[in-house]
Amino acid sequence: MRTGRSTSPTIFIPLLMFLTVAAAAGSWAVASAQDSMAPGELVRTAVANEVAAANGPDVKHMFHSRRQTPQGSQTRLYVETREAMAGMTIAYNDKPLTSDQLHGEEKRLQGLMANPEQLRRKHSQELENADHTLRIVKALPNAFLYSYEAEEDSTADMGKPGDHLLRLKFHPNPAYHPPSRVEEVLAGMQGTVSIDPVAQRIARIDGTLFKEVSFGWGILGHLDKGGHFLVEQRDLGDGSWEISRMTLSFTGKILLFKSISMKSDEVFSDFKRVPADITFAKGVSMLEAEEAKLAGSEGGAKAEGKAR
């Protein structure tokens, strides 16, 4: 990193000592975790922390999402509110919405605000999805067998900056019996999980279906062999962790005849803390204000480019 001036020896020597000690401390934390804790227990501890965080203080954020599919990309703004998630599309294929498209987004949000029952249904579906996700996370210690694979560095988008991660391989535990259809997919999954041994949180799960997975004895449907998912999360620096990337690639059938195909790569960024008791209406106002600010910034950048 260039600072515009040379670094004096009196500053450089303590800086070098600090970096050396910090690196040693990080390596010691990783080695200590490997020496003192079996891989399955490390996963169990990390999962317990994920569950505690999910059931802990209600922390909400506004953030950006960019979702790429074979059909193109969609960029959205989101605000977590006490009533439901408020979301607004702001770009398709990285091009801002037209005035008609933007009006359609605003009309959709106004319709949700004017229909409490629809808003309750939306919130109920979100809670159900969150419950399914949490059930999958809770199953991780028992559903798989683990072994240490390697160390890796955290990144700006994964884990806690400065911490080293432990990557563990996993494959199905033959003694595990899924308690419901939600967990059945785990029986055909193998891959890796990366854990921050200092924060004891899950930084990444990367899984692939090595065989076809059926639901409801195949009557409800199945997912094809080769399906893949990747989920990364990171420390936001305010004491909370949030998902920063989610990649899905699955094919299969539902009810024997309806084909399904899911292929997307979604990145979440620009997290900003919002009040825990924020209403849906207030969240919509924040979305509209953020969209206007982004549109103004882009318009200013274009005008500046033309002037040059």
NORTA-V50013 format. One record per backbone hydrogen bond with DSSP energy under -1.0 kcal/mol. CO is the residue of the C=O (numbers start at 1). NH is the residue of the N-H. If there is no record, write none. Layout:
BEGIN
[[CO	NH] [CO	NH]]
END
This chain:
BEGIN
[[8	11] [8	12] [9	13] [11	15] [12	16] [13	17] [14	18] [15	19] [16	20] [17	21] [18	22] [19	23] [20	24] [21	25] [22	26] [23	27] [24	28] [25	29] [26	30] [27	31] [28	32] [29	33] [30	34] [31	35] [32	36] [33	37] [38	42] [39	43] [40	44] [41	45] [42	46] [43	47] [44	48] [45	49] [46	50] [47	51] [48	52] [49	53] [50	54] [51	55] [60	274] [61	80] [62	272] [63	78] [64	269] [65	76] [66	267] [67	74] [68	265] [69	72] [72	69] [73	93] [74	67] [75	90] [75	91] [76	65] [77	88] [78	63] [79	86] [86	79] [88	77] [90	97] [91	75] [92	95] [95	92] [98	102] [99	103] [100	104] [101	105] [102	106] [103	107] [104	108] [105	109] [106	110] [107	111] [108	112] [109	113] [110	114] [112	115] [115	119] [116	120] [117	121] [118	122] [119	123] [120	124] [121	125] [122	126] [123	127] [124	128] [125	129] [126	130] [127	131] [128	132] [129	133] [130	134] [131	135] [132	136] [133	137] [134	138] [135	139] [137	140] [139	143] [140	144] [143	173] [145	171] [147	169] [150	167] [152	165] [158	155] [159	235] [160	163] [163	154] [165	152] [166	195] [167	149] [167	150] [168	193] [169	147] [170	191] [171	145] [173	176] [183	186] [184	187] [185	188] [186	189] [188	210] [190	208] [191	170] [192	206] [193	168] [194	203] [194	204] [195	166] [196	200] [201	196] [203	233] [204	194] [205	231] [206	192] [207	229] [208	190] [209	226] [213	223] [215	220] [215	221] [216	219] [220	255] [221	215] [222	253] [223	213] [224	227] [227	209] [228	249] [229	207] [230	247] [231	205] [232	244] [232	245] [233	159] [234	242] [240	236] [242	234] [244	268] [245	232] [246	266] [247	230] [248	264] [249	228] [250	262] [251	224] [252	260] [253	222] [254	258] [258	254] [260	252] [262	250] [264	248] [265	68] [266	246] [267	66] [269	64] [272	62] [275	278] [278	82] [279	283] [280	284] [281	285] [282	286] [283	287] [284	288] [285	289] [286	290] [287	291] [288	292] [289	293] [290	294] [291	295] [292	296] [293	297] [294	298] [295	299] [296	300] [297	301] [298	302] [299	303] [300	304] [301	305] [302	306] [303	307] [304	308]]
END
